[in-house]
Amino acid sequence: MNLSAAISPPQMILSWVLLGVLCAWMVFCAFLALRPQKARKREAADAPIPSGAIPVIVVSSVPPWQAVPPVEVAHDDVLAVPSESISDVGSPVA
């Protein structure tokens, strides 16, 4: 098979350009990932505090539906307890 007939010159140029862009992108990302960190990481104590800082608002970590204390209800009615025990259930009636 004749290779020149299978791929036209514009297709070949586009393929090489795209391959070059891909390789350049990979080199650029590798450089950014592997570069040494020049500046030390700043601690929270080192951070400057702006003069008009917003005060910290403490928020409870308990969800609102759990924040309400349970309400105890006094029941005056006593549930009726059946006279037969569990062991009697299913036995034939005489």
GROMACS elastic network, one bead per residue, 0.5 to 0.9 nm:
[ bonds ]
;  ai    aj funct       b0    kb
    1     4     6  0.89803   500
    1     5     6  0.83041   500
    1     6     6  0.81290   500
    2     5     6  0.56237   500
    2     6     6  0.67517   500
    3     6     6  0.51366   500
    3     7     6  0.65024   500
    4     7     6  0.57201   500
    4     8     6  0.66534   500
    4     9     6  0.80749   500
    5     8     6  0.67112   500
    7    10     6  0.83656   500
    7    11     6  0.63082   500
    7    12     6  0.65715   500
    8    11     6  0.53466   500
    8    12     6  0.63949   500
    8    13     6  0.88471   500
    9    12     6  0.50272   500
    9    13     6  0.61480   500
    9    14     6  0.85613   500
   10    13     6  0.50936   500
   10    14     6  0.60935   500
   10    15     6  0.85302   500
   11    14     6  0.51090   500
   11    15     6  0.60778   500
   11    16     6  0.86973   500
   12    15     6  0.50739   500
   12    16     6  0.62780   500
   12    17     6  0.86019   500
   13    16     6  0.52852   500
   13    17     6  0.61249   500
   13    18     6  0.85944   500
   14    17     6  0.51084   500
   14    18     6  0.60820   500
   14    19     6  0.84856   500
   15    18     6  0.52518   500
   15    19     6  0.61026   500
   15    20     6  0.86016   500
   16    19     6  0.50075   500
   16    20     6  0.60860   500
   16    21     6  0.86153   500
   17    20     6  0.50834   500
   17    21     6  0.62321   500
   17    22     6  0.86350   500
   18    21     6  0.50357   500
   18    22     6  0.61254   500
   18    23     6  0.86205   500
   19    22     6  0.50814   500
   19    23     6  0.62264   500
   19    24     6  0.86265   500
   20    23     6  0.51329   500
   20    24     6  0.61121   500
   20    25     6  0.85362   500
   21    24     6  0.50841   500
   21    25     6  0.60733   500
   21    26     6  0.86178   500
   22    25     6  0.51134   500
   22    26     6  0.62550   500
   22    27     6  0.87314   500
   23    26     6  0.51108   500
   23    27     6  0.62542   500
   23    28     6  0.86097   500
   24    27     6  0.51318   500
   24    28     6  0.61030   500
   24    29     6  0.86467   500
   25    28     6  0.50653   500
   25    29     6  0.61661   500
   25    30     6  0.85247   500
   26    29     6  0.52288   500
   26    30     6  0.60802   500
   26    31     6  0.85608   500
   27    30     6  0.50944   500
   27    31     6  0.61117   500
   27    32     6  0.87086   500
   28    31     6  0.51358   500
   28    32     6  0.63646   500
   28    33     6  0.87289   500
   29    32     6  0.51257   500
   29    33     6  0.61429   500
   29    34     6  0.85830   500
   30    33     6  0.50970   500
   30    34     6  0.60110   500
   30    35     6  0.83313   500
   31    34     6  0.53179   500
   31    35     6  0.57613   500
   32    35     6  0.55836   500
   32    36     6  0.89831   500
   33    36     6  0.87655   500
   35    38     6  0.89136   500
   37    40     6  0.71967   500
   37    41     6  0.88984   500
   39    42     6  0.84713   500
   42    45     6  0.82042   500
   42    46     6  0.62244   500
   42    47     6  0.69680   500
   43    46     6  0.52225   500
   43    47     6  0.67008   500
   44    47     6  0.53952   500
   44    48     6  0.87908   500
   45    48     6  0.80178   500
   49    52     6  0.84919   500
   49    53     6  0.68852   500
   50    53     6  0.53198   500
   50    54     6  0.89739   500
   53    56     6  0.89789   500
   54    57     6  0.88668   500
   59    62     6  0.87797   500
   60    63     6  0.77936   500
   62    65     6  0.82670   500
   62    66     6  0.63730   500
   62    67     6  0.61891   500
   63    66     6  0.55169   500
   63    67     6  0.64051   500
   64    67     6  0.50916   500
   64    68     6  0.72243   500
   65    68     6  0.63888   500
   66    69     6  0.74705   500
   66    70     6  0.89140   500
   68    71     6  0.87273   500
   75    78     6  0.73005   500
   78    81     6  0.87417   500
   81    84     6  0.87012   500
   82    85     6  0.73968   500
   84    87     6  0.80644   500
   84    88     6  0.60708   500
   84    89     6  0.74416   500
   85    88     6  0.54112   500
   85    89     6  0.70183   500
   86    89     6  0.54439   500
   86    90     6  0.89028   500
   87    90     6  0.80622   500
   87    91     6  0.82239   500
   88    91     6  0.56813   500
   88    92     6  0.88273   500
   89    92     6  0.87169   500
   90    93     6  0.87998   500
